[in-house]
Amino acid sequence: MFKTEKYLTCGVNETIPIVLQLIMWKMVADIPIEKDYLQIFRLSGENGIQTIVHEQEQPEYRESVSFEWNEPVNQKIYVIDDGDHCTMLLAEEY
């Protein structure tokens, strides 16, 4: 899973910096257990700290990272593998 072509929506392209996109793709690649087709990311930040919480439902998984970031992003992101390709999209684009 998540080894096919990777795409992102216009919403992600316009609102999520490329560095954060790459971190999320890497977090998906590094999951140490079986991957669910739906990956959930909650981005939050304040006072120059960006936090990314990465979750999946089946099997249950949760990981988070925090780091210094000048312009923190607050957004919910989905990454979906439909078998033919993987797509990163804003939650409101689902």
N, CA and C atoms as an extended XYZ file, in Angstrom:
282
Properties=species:S:1:pos:R:3:atomname:S:1:resname:S:1:resid:I:1 pbc="F F F"
N         0.830       -1.185        0.000 N   MET     1
C         0.000        0.000        0.000 CA  MET     1
C         0.878        1.253        0.000 C   MET     1
N         0.390        2.299       -0.619 N   PHE     2
C         1.065        3.599       -0.696 CA  PHE     2
C         2.393        3.524       -1.462 C   PHE     2
N         2.445        2.616       -2.464 N   LYS     3
C         3.651        2.514       -3.289 CA  LYS     3
C         3.379        2.950       -4.720 C   LYS     3
N         2.154        3.395       -5.013 N   THR     4
C         1.800        3.839       -6.355 CA  THR     4
C         2.078        5.336       -6.500 C   THR     4
N         1.726        5.886       -7.659 N   GLU     5
C         1.933        7.311       -7.920 CA  GLU     5
C         1.266        8.156       -6.835 C   GLU     5
N         1.917        9.248       -6.465 N   LYS     6
C         1.405       10.130       -5.420 CA  LYS     6
C         0.916       11.434       -6.030 C   LYS     6
N        -0.267       11.859       -5.578 N   TYR     7
C        -0.884       13.086       -6.066 CA  TYR     7
C        -1.329       13.927       -4.881 C   TYR     7
N        -1.555       15.208       -5.133 N   LEU     8
C        -2.155       16.056       -4.121 CA  LEU     8
C        -3.139       16.991       -4.800 C   LEU     8
N        -4.097       17.440       -4.031 N   THR     9
C        -5.123       18.315       -4.570 CA  THR     9
C        -4.614       19.751       -4.645 C   THR     9
N        -5.363       20.577       -5.364 N   CYS    10
C        -5.025       22.005       -5.441 CA  CYS    10
C        -5.027       22.632       -4.056 C   CYS    10
N        -5.964       22.212       -3.201 N   GLY    11
C        -6.044       22.759       -1.851 CA  GLY    11
C        -4.778       22.512       -1.055 C   GLY    11
N        -4.249       21.298       -1.132 N   VAL    12
C        -2.999       20.983       -0.437 CA  VAL    12
C        -1.864       21.783       -1.055 C   VAL    12
N        -1.811       21.810       -2.365 N   ASN    13
C        -0.747       22.533       -3.068 CA  ASN    13
C        -0.722       24.009       -2.682 C   ASN    13
N        -1.887       24.605       -2.483 N   GLU    14
C        -1.982       26.036       -2.195 CA  GLU    14
C        -1.819       26.387       -0.718 C   GLU    14
N        -2.085       25.445        0.191 N   THR    15
C        -2.096       25.799        1.618 CA  THR    15
C        -1.061       25.083        2.486 C   THR    15
N        -0.492       23.992        1.997 N   ILE    16
C         0.455       23.214        2.806 CA  ILE    16
C         1.846       23.317        2.192 C   ILE    16
N         2.802       23.899        2.908 N   PRO    17
C         4.162       24.014        2.378 CA  PRO    17
C         4.739       22.645        1.989 C   PRO    17
N         5.546       22.632        0.947 N   ILE    18
C         6.114       21.385        0.425 CA  ILE    18
C         6.864       20.597        1.494 C   ILE    18
N         7.551       21.271        2.392 N   VAL    19
C         8.289       20.563        3.452 CA  VAL    19
C         7.327       19.752        4.323 C   VAL    19
N         6.186       20.342        4.664 N   LEU    20
C         5.203       19.608        5.471 CA  LEU    20
C         4.608       18.452        4.680 C   LEU    20
N         4.371       18.657        3.390 N   GLN    21
C         3.887       17.561        2.539 CA  GLN    21
C         4.866       16.392        2.560 C   GLN    21
N         6.145       16.696        2.394 N   LEU    22
C         7.163       15.639        2.375 CA  LEU    22
C         7.263       14.925        3.711 C   LEU    22
N         7.130       15.659        4.804 N   ILE    23
C         7.148       15.026        6.127 CA  ILE    23
C         5.979       14.051        6.254 C   ILE    23
N         4.790       14.447        5.799 N   MET    24
C         3.629       13.557        5.899 CA  MET    24
C         3.801       12.309        5.030 C   MET    24
N         4.303       12.469        3.794 N   TRP    25
C         4.544       11.294        2.940 CA  TRP    25
C         5.539       10.352        3.615 C   TRP    25
N         6.568       10.913        4.249 N   LYS    26
C         7.575       10.095        4.939 CA  LYS    26
C         6.962        9.385        6.139 C   LYS    26
N         6.086       10.064        6.867 N   MET    27
C         5.433        9.427        8.015 CA  MET    27
C         4.589        8.242        7.558 C   MET    27
N         3.919        8.369        6.427 N   VAL    28
C         3.140        7.240        5.889 CA  VAL    28
C         4.094        6.092        5.543 C   VAL    28
N         5.178        6.394        4.857 N   ALA    29
C         6.131        5.360        4.440 CA  ALA    29
C         6.739        4.628        5.629 C   ALA    29
N         6.898        5.318        6.744 N   ASP    30
C         7.592        4.761        7.909 CA  ASP    30
C         6.696        4.038        8.912 C   ASP    30
N         5.398        3.903        8.638 N   ILE    31
C         4.518        3.206        9.585 CA  ILE    31
C         5.045        1.779        9.787 C   ILE    31
N         5.281        1.370       11.041 N   PRO    32
C         5.877        0.054       11.292 CA  PRO    32
C         4.878       -1.110       11.318 C   PRO    32
N         3.602       -0.818       11.060 N   ILE    33
C         2.579       -1.867       11.055 CA  ILE    33
C         1.833       -1.811        9.722 C   ILE    33
N         0.892       -2.728        9.533 N   GLU    34
C         0.087       -2.738        8.319 CA  GLU    34
C        -0.599       -1.382        8.130 C   GLU    34
N        -0.590       -0.889        6.897 N   LYS    35
C        -1.167        0.421        6.621 CA  LYS    35
C        -2.633        0.308        6.220 C   LYS    35
N        -3.449        1.187        6.793 N   ASP    36
C        -4.840        1.349        6.401 CA  ASP    36
C        -4.862        2.201        5.129 C   ASP    36
N        -5.897        2.053        4.314 N   TYR    37
C        -5.991        2.836        3.081 CA  TYR    37
C        -6.169        4.328        3.359 C   TYR    37
N        -6.626        4.681        4.570 N   LEU    38
C        -6.872        6.072        4.945 CA  LEU    38
C        -5.931        6.487        6.063 C   LEU    38
N        -5.106        7.488        5.783 N   GLN    39
C        -4.201        8.055        6.769 CA  GLN    39
C        -4.716        9.451        7.117 C   GLN    39
N        -4.687        9.792        8.398 N   ILE    40
C        -5.229       11.061        8.880 CA  ILE    40
C        -4.104       11.869        9.524 C   ILE    40
N        -4.020       13.129        9.136 N   PHE    41
C        -3.032       14.035        9.714 CA  PHE    41
C        -3.742       15.252       10.281 C   PHE    41
N        -3.385       15.605       11.503 N   ARG    42
C        -3.888       16.836       12.121 CA  ARG    42
C        -2.692       17.749       12.342 C   ARG    42
N        -2.683       18.845       11.618 N   LEU    43
C        -1.600       19.819       11.733 CA  LEU    43
C        -2.066       20.956       12.627 C   LEU    43
N        -1.256       21.300       13.602 N   SER    44
C        -1.588       22.411       14.483 CA  SER    44
C        -0.298       23.114       14.883 C   SER    44
N        -0.449       24.378       15.175 N   GLY    45
C         0.747       25.103       15.558 CA  GLY    45
C         0.441       26.413       16.233 C   GLY    45
N         1.389       26.814       17.047 N   GLU    46
C         1.334       28.115       17.690 CA  GLU    46
C         2.710       28.425       18.245 C   GLU    46
N         2.983       29.705       18.410 N   ASN    47
C         4.248       30.168       18.976 CA  ASN    47
C         5.467       29.573       18.280 C   ASN    47
N         5.380       29.411       16.954 N   GLY    48
C         6.522       28.922       16.191 CA  GLY    48
C         6.783       27.432       16.276 C   GLY    48
N         5.827       26.675       16.797 N   ILE    49
C         5.963       25.217       16.880 CA  ILE    49
C         4.872       24.565       16.033 C   ILE    49
N         5.289       23.717       15.095 N   GLN    50
C         4.351       22.951       14.269 CA  GLN    50
C         4.257       21.550       14.840 C   GLN    50
N         3.044       21.054       14.998 N   THR    51
C         2.817       19.677       15.438 CA  THR    51
C         2.042       18.958       14.351 C   THR    51
N         2.479       17.743       14.048 N   ILE    52
C         1.769       16.882       13.102 CA  ILE    52
C         1.418       15.604       13.843 C   ILE    52
N         0.117       15.324       13.963 N   VAL    53
C        -0.364       14.083       14.565 CA  VAL    53
C        -0.845       13.209       13.416 C   VAL    53
N        -0.286       12.012       13.325 N   HIS    54
C        -0.599       11.067       12.252 CA  HIS    54
C        -1.328        9.874       12.855 C   HIS    54
N        -2.498        9.540       12.273 N   GLU    55
C        -3.305        8.434       12.794 CA  GLU    55
C        -3.847        7.584       11.658 C   GLU    55
N        -4.161        6.331       12.011 N   GLN    56
C        -4.981        5.478       11.162 CA  GLN    56
C        -5.871        4.671       12.095 C   GLN    56
N        -6.990        4.182       11.543 N   GLU    57
C        -7.968        3.494       12.393 CA  GLU    57
C        -7.734        1.994       12.494 C   GLU    57
N        -7.433        1.323       11.363 N   GLN    58
C        -7.309       -0.136       11.354 CA  GLN    58
C        -6.030       -0.571       10.662 C   GLN    58
N        -5.085       -1.208       11.329 N   PRO    59
C        -5.018       -1.297       12.779 CA  PRO    59
C        -4.690        0.068       13.382 C   PRO    59
N        -5.076        0.235       14.618 N   GLU    60
C        -4.922        1.530       15.268 CA  GLU    60
C        -3.445        1.927       15.343 C   GLU    60
N        -3.199        3.201       15.010 N   TYR    61
C        -1.839        3.730       15.017 CA  TYR    61
C        -1.897        5.225       15.271 C   TYR    61
N        -0.919        5.726       16.014 N   ARG    62
C        -0.844        7.166       16.288 CA  ARG    62
C         0.613        7.541       16.546 C   ARG    62
N         1.051        8.594       15.879 N   GLU    63
C         2.405        9.115       16.037 CA  GLU    63
C         2.334       10.625       15.903 C   GLU    63
N         3.171       11.330       16.630 N   SER    64
C         3.184       12.780       16.476 CA  SER    64
C         4.618       13.295       16.503 C   SER    64
N         4.813       14.397       15.800 N   VAL    65
C         6.102       15.083       15.790 CA  VAL    65
C         5.843       16.567       15.973 C   VAL    65
N         6.773       17.239       16.611 N   SER    66
C         6.708       18.687       16.790 CA  SER    66
C         8.078       19.256       16.480 C   SER    66
N         8.090       20.438       15.874 N   PHE    67
C         9.347       21.070       15.509 CA  PHE    67
C         9.116       22.558       15.310 C   PHE    67
N        10.202       23.311       15.332 N   GLU    68
C        10.107       24.749       15.114 CA  GLU    68
C         9.712       25.012       13.665 C   GLU    68
N         8.768       25.943       13.496 N   TRP    69
C         8.279       26.284       12.153 CA  TRP    69
C         7.771       27.713       12.212 C   TRP    69
N         8.273       28.576       11.353 N   ASN    70
C         7.935       30.004       11.404 CA  ASN    70
C         6.473       30.318       11.154 C   ASN    70
N         5.819       29.563       10.291 N   GLU    71
C         4.415       29.819        9.953 CA  GLU    71
C         3.594       28.551       10.145 C   GLU    71
N         3.263       28.193       11.392 N   PRO    72
C         2.521       26.968       11.653 CA  PRO    72
C         1.191       26.908       10.888 C   PRO    72
N         0.834       25.704       10.495 N   VAL    73
C        -0.379       25.437        9.735 CA  VAL    73
C        -1.358       24.696       10.630 C   VAL    73
N        -2.630       25.071       10.584 N   ASN    74
C        -3.690       24.366       11.297 CA  ASN    74
C        -4.637       23.804       10.250 C   ASN    74
N        -4.593       22.481       10.094 N   GLN    75
C        -5.364       21.866        9.014 CA  GLN    75
C        -5.478       20.364        9.267 C   GLN    75
N        -6.542       19.768        8.749 N   LYS    76
C        -6.709       18.322        8.787 CA  LYS    76
C        -6.514       17.816        7.355 C   LYS    76
N        -5.665       16.802        7.214 N   ILE    77
C        -5.292       16.265        5.905 CA  ILE    77
C        -5.594       14.769        5.876 C   ILE    77
N        -6.066       14.287        4.734 N   TYR    78
C        -6.212       12.852        4.505 CA  TYR    78
C        -5.238       12.433        3.414 C   TYR    78
N        -4.704       11.231        3.556 N   VAL    79
C        -3.951       10.593        2.473 CA  VAL    79
C        -4.651        9.265        2.230 C   VAL    79
N        -5.113        9.080        0.989 N   ILE    80
C        -5.924        7.910        0.643 CA  ILE    80
C        -5.238        7.113       -0.459 C   ILE    80
N        -5.151        5.796       -0.262 N   ASP    81
C        -4.642        4.892       -1.285 CA  ASP    81
C        -5.836        4.121       -1.833 C   ASP    81
N        -6.182        4.370       -3.109 N   ASP    82
C        -7.324        3.674       -3.702 CA  ASP    82
C        -6.892        2.466       -4.536 C   ASP    82
N        -5.622        2.112       -4.448 N   GLY    83
C        -5.125        0.968       -5.194 CA  GLY    83
C        -4.421        1.361       -6.483 C   GLY    83
N        -4.910        2.400       -7.146 N   ASP    84
C        -4.299        2.880       -8.384 CA  ASP    84
C        -3.329        4.030       -8.146 C   ASP    84
N        -3.628        4.854       -7.129 N   HIS    85
C        -2.776        5.994       -6.799 CA  HIS    85
C        -3.064        6.451       -5.375 C   HIS    85
N        -2.179        7.288       -4.849 N   CYS    86
C        -2.327        7.834       -3.514 CA  CYS    86
C        -2.581        9.330       -3.652 C   CYS    86
N        -3.525        9.829       -2.879 N   THR    87
C        -3.878       11.248       -2.959 CA  THR    87
C        -3.853       11.885       -1.577 C   THR    87
N        -3.206       13.045       -1.504 N   MET    88
C        -3.194       13.857       -0.289 CA  MET    88
C        -4.194       14.988       -0.509 C   MET    88
N        -5.156       15.136        0.405 N   LEU    89
C        -6.187       16.156        0.244 CA  LEU    89
C        -6.570       16.771        1.579 C   LEU    89
N        -7.053       18.008        1.527 N   LEU    90
C        -7.586       18.653        2.714 CA  LEU    90
C        -8.863       17.922        3.104 C   LEU    90
N        -9.158       17.853        4.397 N   ALA    91
C       -10.360       17.157        4.860 CA  ALA    91
C       -11.615       17.718        4.215 C   ALA    91
N       -11.672       19.042        4.014 N   GLU    92
C       -12.876       19.622        3.414 CA  GLU    92
C       -12.999       19.319        1.915 C   GLU    92
N       -11.960       18.777        1.305 N   GLU    93
C       -12.026       18.374       -0.106 CA  GLU    93
C       -12.512       16.935       -0.281 C   GLU    93
N       -12.689       16.218        0.825 N   TYR    94
C       -13.087       14.804        0.764 CA  TYR    94
C       -14.522       14.666        0.345 C   TYR    94
